[in-house]
Amino acid sequence: MIISDYKSKDVLLIFPQTGIDLKGVNLQMPMGLMCLAAVLVEKGYKVTILDQRVTRDFFKKLKQALKNRPICVGLTSMTGSQILYGIKISTFIRKNSGIPIVWGGTHPTLTAEQTLRNKNIDIVVRGEGEITFWELVDTLFIKKSLEDIKGVSWKAGEKICHNPEREVMDLNTLPPIPYHLVDMEEYVYSQIPGRKRSLDVYTSRGCPGSCIFCYNRSLHKSRFRARNIDAVIKEIEFLVKEFNLDSVFINDDNFFVDAQRSHYFCECLTEKKIVPEWGCQGVRVDSLEKIDFDILEKSGCSNLYVGIESGSEKILKYIKKQISIKQIKNIIDRFAGSRIIAHYNFMVGYPIEGIEELSETMDLVDHIMKVDPKAHFSSFHSITPYPGTEFYDIAKGYGFIPPSTLEGWANIRWETENTPWVSSRMRTINSNITWLTYFIDGKVLYKTKDRSLSMMIIKVLMALARLRWKHRIFEFCPECYVANKLINYKINMRK
Amino acid sequence: MKITLVLCPSWGIETPHLGIALLTANLRRHGYEAEVCDFNIRIHSRDKEKGLWKSEEDVHWENRESLSRFVENNRGLLNSFVDEVLATGAKVIGFSVYNTTKYISLELARRIKERDKDKIIICGGQMCFPKSAAEAVIREEAVDAVVMGEGDEVIVNIMRNIAVSGKPGPCPGIFYKDNGKIIDCGMDFPIADIDRLPFPDFSDFDLKLYDNPAQLPMLSSRGCPYKCVFCNTKLFWLKYRSMSGDRMFQEVLYQLNKYEDVHFFTFNDHSVNANIKALSSFVDQVIELKTKKGDLRRNYAQLSWRGAAVIREEMSRDFVEKLKLSGCIELEYGIESASDRVRGLMKKPPDDVRVIERVIRDTAEAGIGVRANFMFGFPGETEGDFEESLEFLKRNKDYFVQVHPSETFCHIDPNTYMYNHPEEFGIINYKNNSLYWESKDGKSAYPERLRRHQLFCQLANELKIPLSPGGHKILLHKQYFIDEYNHYLERKGE
């Protein structure tokens, strides 16, 4: 039985570093932890959030927090190097206290058994944690057994127990987010070109799509659930006023699923003139088909991140994207006729992708650049067998051997080297394409502070990338190597 | 893990199969066991019907009926081949599938699968390209995967896949079956740096059984940088790539030192001189080697070579003399037409016939045999244009060791520029049959092209210029070709 020898009614929540954490570039607020905190605060617990990415002398502060002997410590982790930082923190906590260590988030949810095999992790909260974690804290507080808490996996001595799954929550019952628990200034940055102060907003969870590369299928059962728009608007009003924002960014899985709701959201923003500009990620082409771009524009929508993934009909079918090139081209034309900047996402490295399929993707990028020169492209990524995705199972059939330990998932090489369907030459080509696509459009320019040297280097890289793109030369790419080195150097300097 | 690479009859008997030697080398470099079963040369060396290996007998090897008889009459022999392949113990069996090897290869594959269903059958080669052809081969029950395009790396990826998952795919460059479902993995990227590839490994071939045991094939470049409108080479090779002169020389030296009887190399390149800088560096090193004195591993003075080349201004008198010094004994030039206007329509270099005349004269006078290819009735070729070719032949009769009038006169292959731009060339009825297309204005049709071919061949005979066997064949059997055409028209009418 897991017993908490707490001293106070405190709960400590930790967001471990993710690897490359750059303020003003990719530092988003730890929204998952803040949602957990929202419920706990309402229930009368004192919550402390320590974000390792922004906390100086993190381990010193952690030690201090542990001295209060909280009921438990909760850590979150995605798949990737964040796990490594999480493990280090858990080891430190175990060394300095007997406080129960709870892991949650996407990776522990999808690999609960393996996560709990780590000796310094006691409990895993699977799936949505707001209710589960509150019940867990309550149970630990009254020193009872965990066996009745839905959505929890835990260690009963040597045995690992997986309690039944918890049903998903009604997002409208979530109490207000306790923004005061973190230093919000750390997370204010330019998400939208030309704007300086933006914060993330979450309005819904899940997506009805069934793309094979996305964990949405197992995490949200391909279900879309949404918050009430009036509540969302109130929250945006609060954020804009409180943190002096000039824009907000919707960080949903798929915001536009319900066209009526989306239009109502836009009308509210237009009517109340709350924020000059907004953007949104996780946009599906088919969801946009029912959306009126004029209404979007009037509401201040200026940037949308659209998942296309491939220019090949064959690949779109393979990944179960459920959209066609015709649908994609229609949306491209609509963006071209509007002021909204589309940021298109593509992937490479599909197991059945040959030169023709890749060329179709590149031709589609060329088509976009021609008909809509203001469009941006997120740098291409290789398809990866993340746990919980359908592709994870498919890849195992191709000989992919998933890491056998939690630590194994932290090593970035698992996704680039343990992919037997990619030859070493194709791996180089895909990696170079990833770099080049970072430079083929103008997106790096607005992200770079106006320093002449950086700007000059970027302009040279852009010229080279465009030349390579034009002639489809991807195998020998020394500047990709140099660019890699320079960016790493820049990251280290910032650290 | 092991693969056995099988070459069935009928295939060339001049040199061992370069493609198989390249695959063998790369497989071995990557740590896979590879063994070659060269049934083609073995049957040829003991078969009484050696005439069947003549190019005009290709039809015998392509015809299912005559091959059924062959298979029936040689049942024991084919079963002994199956025994031999199975005795190699390889998990994977690869077949080189050409129009002339397809039938027997698939028959062997079927029998191998009958005896051991766990064997994995891979097919590659000419009949596995383009995609539509590969799809036809993968639909054969016994076949597990088909390699499209260049296979050097693809075959290694297939072996790696089988090692990790038991299945040949997925990897670019193949069709394969996954639980009975056919998966199209797309074409692989062309290998950008062909210098990195290992030297072809001919050690499993019995060179003595070939027509010229002193001869080995070589491929110093892949694809072609030119854009002739009638050619679809680009479709297979995707991109022109050439070895460096150093790499070419190293390969030649390696083979010379490995096989003491070998001293003659045939370059299978589309144009051995497309990268003239690399060729120049190669010949410089060969000349140095040939003239080297002292303690050498063998006598290199005998070294000689031949290949196909493009006529270009850079083929100066000095340069061709240098080629001769390096051992070049023969060059095959694609002239196609002596009319500048027609070559312009073809986008075939050079743009001035005087360059052609100068280069063939210099080549011949340097002591290098000149072979030349010609085409007839290219869309837009007038009688006047054709006569320019005849006049050209007369003017330059002394410089040819052989002329090769195209046996198809001027055919239109799918995926050539011509095929994709019929309006530009004014061509019709080209889709169902590449031979019998017509021009919209009615000026070029098969009989007219045949007439021009005949006139050219007759003139070559009068001028005592040796004709290629194909040229002779058509000259002798003109009526057969006319009948075939009429038969086609009748079928079309029905």
Interface residues (C-beta under 8 A of the other chain):
Chain A: K314 P351 I352 E353 G354 I355 E356 E357 L358 G397 Y398 G399 P420 W421 S423 R425 M426 I429 E475 F476
Chain B: E153 V156 N157 R160 N161 V164 S165 K167 G169 P170 C171 P172 G173 D178 I183 D184 C185 G186 M187 D188 F189 P190 I191 A192 D193 L238
